Amino acid sequence: MIRTMKNNTRDENLDFLFRGILTLNSLEECYHFFEDLCTVSELQEMSRRMQAAKLLKDNFIYTEIAERTGLSTATISRVNRCLKFGTEGYIRVLDNLEKQDRRGNR
């Protein structure tokens, strides 16, 4: 069963944003869009959380993840809770990336 955001978080504005993201066809398009949408620090934070999710999935320990990513153990713990009890968003993306890497697509 796929869980989604709480009903009070989901709205037509987020739907519009996510539909827009789904129209992007390349890394270059993603860079252009997200550089316009987010600050550099927001992008860096999101990328560190993705790295933490990958490292957690690969069974790294919190201290090593904190060292590698610069994230606090509290943030790593939150990512870990999402991996274990969340909506499977991280898992789905990490699995899709792994499949892509096996096919040789980057």
Summary of the structure (lengths in Angstrom):
residues: 106
radius of gyration: 15.0
end to end distance: 28.8
largest distance: 39.7
contacts: 231
relative contact order: 0.09
helix: 72%
strand: 0%
